[in-house]
Amino acid sequence: MNKSIKVCMNGLPGWLGNYVQRRLYDDPQFEIVRGLYYGETHPDTAEGSKVQYIAGDVKNYNDCLALTKDMDVLIHIVGVIHPKNIKEFYSINVKGTDNIIRAAIANGVKRIIHISSNSVYGSQPYTMNELTNENPYMNYGKSKAMGADIVTQKCLASDTETVILVPCWFYGEGQPARQTKLFKMIEKGKPMIFGDGKNMRSMTYIGNLSDAIIKAIEMKMAFPMVETYWIADETPYSTNDIYKTIFLELKGWNKLEDIVDDFGVWKPRYLPSFLCKIGRIGDKILQKLGLYNKTIHVLGEMDQNIECDIATSKRDLKWSPKVSLAEGMRRSIKWCRDEGKL
């Protein structure tokens, strides 16, 4: 890529979008950072600032054209995870992706970074990697798989360089209310864990993902192609370890784990995993009716193994996750407390 890069992105305002925008602003190699701000209004663009805003929606092709005009790189972040109804998965994650990719190609954008999801691959009894076959989980997974297919097909046909990043369970500063609610339950020392808590999950600290996005922009390609990489923390964790880490960081007892156990203040409530199976069945029925319930959907995933290997990402992107689970959760907790959410 050029020394001075003009990059555009969507997903504003949003958890990942806001974080990535700040990361791009702080990096001197980016000359312009243009953001599509969802809705009809947007923050003011200061005269001479490298950050530019335009109001719009990925469901509107003309808005996508305005965003990508004269840009070198597009970071396609926007996507709905917990919609009001099933149709939103397809209007945003599929149609919205089609609009933004067509607009970027029409405007001659040189490289596209597309944020996918582990839900495209579902859950597996083994560690997943770039060779794992797609096994989309529910309509969210299907819509993200369709979106990734659109990116792949259109970019290969147009010779646009493309990197698809597959993150797992996000955590980090700027987290939504659902994540803070989990923190509050864990802080009491009696969170609900389904099954034995030994199921493995890969986690993705939002700062590590942002670093991977930068590396995906910088990587050299011998010729235009579409590459896919899993992005997560160095190793997967068991649900027990994830919850215990959050608890210790909330209490500030990260060096007193054995003592905490001795005092008996950490007493998770282990519930049978068949409840998750009931959740998956209920979720499937609701979604067939065009309905969506966030609580039921999340319940269905809680006993599943969703872990990945990041060796290929580390090799090709020259990237490695710098922040550990404990440090990432520490930053998340500090942000929550600074914002008066905990």
C-alpha positions in Angstrom: 0.0 0.0 0.0 1.0 3.7 -0.3 2.8 5.5 2.4 -0.2 7.9 2.8 -3.4 5.9 2.8 -7.0 7.1 2.5 -9.3 4.7 4.3 -13.0 4.6 4.7 -15.1 2.5 7.1 -18.6 1.9 8.3 -19.9 0.7 11.6 -20.2 4.1 13.3 -21.3 4.5 15.9 -20.5 1.1 17.1 -18.4 -0.9 19.5 -15.7 -2.1 17.0 -16.2 0.9 14.6 -15.5 3.5 17.3 -12.4 1.6 18.5 -11.0 1.1 15.0 -11.6 4.8 14.1 -9.5 5.9 17.0 -6.8 3.4 16.1 -6.7 4.7 12.5 -6.6 8.3 13.7 -3.6 7.7 15.9 -1.6 6.0 13.0 0.3 8.5 10.9 0.3 6.4 7.8 -3.4 7.1 7.3 -4.1 10.5 5.6 -7.9 10.4 5.7 -10.2 8.3 7.8 -13.8 8.7 6.4 -16.6 7.1 8.4 -20.2 6.3 7.4 -22.2 7.4 10.5 -25.5 5.5 10.7 -28.6 7.7 10.4 -29.4 11.1 9.0 -27.0 13.1 11.1 -23.3 12.8 12.0 -20.6 14.5 14.1 -19.1 17.7 12.6 -16.0 17.3 10.6 -13.4 19.8 11.8 -11.7 21.8 9.0 -8.4 20.1 8.2 -9.0 17.0 10.3 -8.0 13.6 8.9 -11.3 12.3 10.2 -14.3 12.8 8.0 -18.0 11.9 8.6 -20.9 11.3 6.2 -24.4 10.3 7.3 -25.9 7.2 5.7 -26.8 3.6 5.7 -25.2 0.6 4.0 -28.7 -0.3 2.8 -28.5 2.7 0.5 -26.2 2.2 -2.5 -25.7 5.9 -3.0 -24.5 6.4 0.5 -22.0 3.6 -0.1 -20.7 5.4 -3.2 -20.3 8.6 -1.3 -18.3 6.8 1.4 -15.9 5.0 -0.9 -15.2 7.8 -3.4 -11.5 8.5 -3.9 -10.5 6.0 -1.1 -7.7 3.5 -1.1 -9.1 1.0 1.5 -12.5 0.1 2.8 -13.0 -1.5 6.2 -16.4 -3.1 6.2 -17.5 -3.6 9.8 -21.2 -3.0 10.0 -23.4 -5.9 10.7 -26.3 -6.8 12.9 -25.8 -9.5 15.6 -29.0 -9.2 17.7 -31.7 -7.8 15.4 -35.3 -6.9 16.0 -36.4 -9.5 13.5 -34.8 -12.0 11.2 -35.2 -9.9 8.1 -32.6 -7.5 9.4 -29.9 -10.1 9.2 -30.4 -10.2 5.4 -31.1 -6.6 4.7 -27.9 -5.5 6.6 -25.5 -8.4 6.6 -26.3 -9.5 3.0 -27.8 -6.6 1.0 -25.8 -4.0 2.9 -22.6 -6.0 2.2 -23.6 -6.2 -1.5 -24.1 -2.5 -1.7 -20.8 -1.5 0.0 -18.7 -4.0 -2.0 -20.2 -3.0 -5.3 -19.7 0.7 -4.5 -16.1 0.2 -3.4 -15.3 -1.7 -6.6 -17.1 0.9 -8.7 -15.0 3.6 -7.1 -11.7 1.7 -7.6 -10.9 1.0 -3.9 -7.7 -1.0 -3.9 -8.3 -3.2 -0.9 -11.2 -4.3 1.2 -11.1 -5.6 4.8 -14.2 -7.5 5.6 -15.1 -8.4 9.2 -16.8 -11.8 9.2 -17.8 -14.0 12.2 -17.0 -17.4 13.8 -20.8 -18.1 13.4 -20.1 -18.8 9.7 -18.4 -22.0 10.9 -20.6 -22.9 13.8 -19.3 -25.0 16.6 -17.0 -28.0 16.1 -15.6 -30.7 18.5 -12.1 -29.6 17.3 -10.0 -26.5 16.8 -11.1 -24.6 13.7 -8.8 -22.9 11.2 -8.8 -21.5 7.7 -9.5 -25.0 6.1 -12.6 -25.6 8.2 -15.7 -26.0 6.2 -18.5 -23.5 6.7 -21.3 -24.7 9.0 -23.4 -21.5 9.6 -25.1 -21.2 12.9 -28.8 -20.0 12.7 -29.7 -17.0 10.5 -26.9 -14.8 11.8 -24.3 -17.3 10.6 -26.1 -17.8 7.3 -26.3 -14.1 6.7 -22.6 -13.6 7.5 -21.7 -16.5 5.3 -23.7 -15.0 2.4 -22.0 -11.7 3.0 -18.5 -13.3 2.9 -19.5 -15.1 -0.3 -20.5 -11.8 -1.9 -17.2 -10.3 -0.9 -15.2 -13.2 -2.3 -17.1 -13.5 -5.6 -17.2 -9.8 -6.4 -13.7 -9.0 -5.4 -12.2 -12.0 -7.3 -14.1 -10.9 -10.4 -12.8 -7.4 -10.1 -9.2 -8.1 -9.0 -9.7 -6.2 -5.8 -7.4 -7.2 -3.0 -9.4 -8.5 -0.1 -8.8 -9.7 3.4 -11.6 -11.4 5.4 -11.0 -11.5 9.1 -12.9 -14.0 11.3 -13.1 -12.8 15.0 -14.7 -14.7 17.8 -16.4 -13.5 21.0 -15.5 -9.8 21.3 -14.5 -8.1 24.6 -12.9 -4.8 25.4 -13.5 -1.1 26.0 -16.8 0.3 24.7 -18.6 -2.9 25.4 -22.4 -3.0 25.0 -24.9 -3.4 27.9 -25.2 -7.1 27.5 -21.5 -7.6 28.3 -21.7 -5.4 31.3 -24.7 -7.3 32.5 -22.6 -10.5 32.4 -19.9 -8.7 34.5 -22.4 -7.8 37.1 -23.6 -11.4 37.4 -20.1 -12.7 37.6 -19.1 -10.2 40.2 -21.5 -11.8 42.7 -19.4 -15.0 42.5 -22.4 -17.2 41.5 -22.7 -17.0 37.7 -24.7 -19.6 35.7 -22.4 -22.0 33.8 -24.1 -24.6 31.6 -22.6 -28.1 31.6 -19.3 -28.6 33.3 -17.8 -25.3 32.0 -15.0 -27.1 30.2 -16.2 -26.3 26.7 -13.5 -24.2 24.9 -14.1 -20.7 23.5 -11.8 -18.5 21.6 -12.0 -14.8 22.6 -11.0 -11.7 20.6 -9.9 -8.6 22.5 -11.0 -5.6 20.5 -7.6 -4.1 20.5 -6.0 -7.2 19.1 -8.6 -7.2 16.3 -7.9 -3.6 15.5 -4.2 -4.5 15.3 -5.0 -7.3 12.9 -7.1 -4.9 10.7 -4.0 -2.6 10.4 -1.8 -5.5 9.5 -4.4 -6.6 6.9 -4.1 -3.2 5.3 -0.3 -3.3 5.3 0.2 -6.9 4.1 1.7 -7.4 0.7 0.0 -9.6 -1.9 1.8 -11.0 -4.9 -1.4 -10.5 -6.9 -5.0 -9.5 -6.2 -6.7 -12.3 -4.2 -9.1 -12.9 -1.3 -7.5 -14.2 1.9 -9.3 -15.3 5.1 -7.8 -15.3 8.6 -9.1 -16.2 12.0 -8.4 -13.5 14.7 -8.4 -14.3 18.4 -6.4 -14.3 21.5 -3.3 -16.5 21.7 -5.1 -19.6 23.1 -8.7 -20.6 23.6 -10.1 -20.7 27.2 -12.6 -22.8 29.0 -15.8 -21.1 30.1 -14.6 -21.8 33.7 -11.4 -19.9 33.0 -13.1 -17.0 31.2 -15.6 -16.4 34.1 -13.0 -16.9 36.8 -10.7 -14.4 35.1 -13.5 -11.8 34.9 -14.3 -12.4 38.6 -10.7 -12.0 39.8 -10.2 -8.9 37.8 -13.5 -7.4 39.1 -12.3 -8.1 42.6 -8.7 -7.1 42.0 -7.7 -10.5 43.3 -5.9 -11.7 40.2 -2.9 -12.9 42.2 -4.9 -14.5 45.0 -6.8 -17.2 43.1 -6.1 -20.0 45.6 -7.2 -17.8 48.5 -10.4 -16.9 46.7 -11.3 -20.5 46.4 -10.5 -21.2 50.0 -12.8 -18.4 51.2 -15.5 -19.9 49.1 -16.6 -16.7 47.5 -16.5 -18.2 44.0 -19.4 -20.6 43.7 -20.7 -20.8 40.1 -24.1 -22.4 39.6 -23.6 -25.3 37.2 -26.8 -26.0 35.3 -27.4 -29.0 33.0 -26.3 -28.6 29.4 -29.6 -29.9 28.1 -31.0 -26.4 28.9 -28.8 -25.1 26.1 -30.2 -27.8 23.8 -33.7 -26.6 24.7 -32.5 -23.0 23.9 -31.2 -24.1 20.5 -34.5 -25.8 19.7 -36.5 -22.8 20.8 -34.2 -20.4 18.9 -34.6 -22.4 15.7 -38.4 -22.4 16.0 -38.6 -18.7 16.7 -36.3 -17.8 13.8 -38.4 -20.0 11.4 -41.3 -17.7 12.4 -39.2 -14.7 11.6 -38.7 -13.8 15.3 -35.6 -13.3 17.4 -34.9 -13.5 21.1 -31.4 -12.5 22.2 -31.6 -14.4 25.6 -32.7 -17.7 24.0 -30.1 -17.3 21.2 -27.2 -16.8 23.6 -28.4 -19.6 25.8 -28.2 -22.0 22.9 -24.4 -21.3 22.5 -23.3 -21.4 26.1 -22.2 -25.1 26.2 -20.6 -25.2 22.7 -16.9 -25.5 21.7 -16.0 -22.6 19.5 -12.2 -22.4 19.3 -9.8 -21.5 16.6 -6.1 -21.7 15.7 -4.5 -18.4 14.7 -1.1 -19.8 13.4 -1.9 -18.8 9.8 -2.9 -15.3 10.8 0.3 -14.8 12.8 2.4 -16.1 9.9 0.8 -14.2 7.0 -0.3 -11.0 8.6 2.9 -10.7 10.8 0.5 -10.1 13.6 0.2 -11.5 17.1 -2.3 -10.7 19.9 -0.5 -8.4 22.4 -3.2 -8.3 25.1 -4.1 -11.3 27.2 -7.5 -12.2 28.6 -6.7 -10.9 32.0 -5.3 -7.6 30.7 -8.2 -7.2 28.2 -10.8 -7.8 30.9 -8.9 -5.4 33.2 -9.2 -2.7 30.6 -12.9 -3.5 30.0 -13.7 -3.2 33.7 -11.8 0.1 34.0 -13.8 1.5 31.1 -17.1 0.3 32.6 -16.2 1.9 35.9 -15.0 5.2 34.3 -18.3 5.3 32.4 -20.3 4.7 35.6 -21.6 1.3 34.3 -20.2 -0.8 37.1 
